[in-house]
């Protein structure tokens, strides 16, 4: 598992006052932040994996440092990776965290496996 510890700490700080339950899980070759039981934000290497509203997906792909999440040969709409160029300014970092938290309110939790 590889992830930027400084980036992880920045995400932790951004979520510290959030009123929902926050849980950290090692998954997807990095660390994922579960908010209210739903995947919200992930860190892999020096990138942020953002779970966002599929309705804004196309428009955010135009932002600096953003690329689609591709699993196998399939593009996963509603998930993007953002590299350091796309989150190095505080207002950009806050934008991505805000997108993730906003969609988290509407997102459905995955079914629990037995």
Secondary structure as the mmCIF struct_conf table of DSSP 4:
data_model
#
loop_
_struct_conf.conf_type_id
_struct_conf.id
_struct_conf.beg_label_comp_id
_struct_conf.beg_label_asym_id
_struct_conf.beg_label_seq_id
_struct_conf.end_label_comp_id
_struct_conf.end_label_asym_id
_struct_conf.end_label_seq_id
STRN STRN1 UNK A 3 UNK A 3
HELX_RH_AL_P HELX_RH_AL_P1 UNK A 5 UNK A 15
TURN_TY1_P TURN_TY1_P1 UNK A 16 UNK A 17
BEND BEND1 UNK A 19 UNK A 20
STRN STRN2 UNK A 22 UNK A 27
TURN_TY1_P TURN_TY1_P2 UNK A 28 UNK A 29
STRN STRN3 UNK A 30 UNK A 35
TURN_TY1_P TURN_TY1_P3 UNK A 36 UNK A 37
STRN STRN4 UNK A 38 UNK A 44
STRN STRN5 UNK A 45 UNK A 45
TURN_TY1_P TURN_TY1_P4 UNK A 46 UNK A 46
STRN STRN6 UNK A 47 UNK A 51
TURN_TY1_P TURN_TY1_P5 UNK A 54 UNK A 56
HELX_RH_AL_P HELX_RH_AL_P2 UNK A 57 UNK A 60
TURN_TY1_P TURN_TY1_P6 UNK A 61 UNK A 62
BEND BEND2 UNK A 63 UNK A 63
TURN_TY1_P TURN_TY1_P7 UNK A 64 UNK A 65
STRN STRN7 UNK A 66 UNK A 71
TURN_TY1_P TURN_TY1_P8 UNK A 72 UNK A 73
STRN STRN8 UNK A 74 UNK A 82
HELX_RH_AL_P HELX_RH_AL_P3 UNK A 84 UNK A 87
BEND BEND3 UNK A 88 UNK A 89
HELX_RH_AL_P HELX_RH_AL_P4 UNK A 90 UNK A 106
HELX_LH_PP_P HELX_LH_PP_P1 UNK A 107 UNK A 113
#
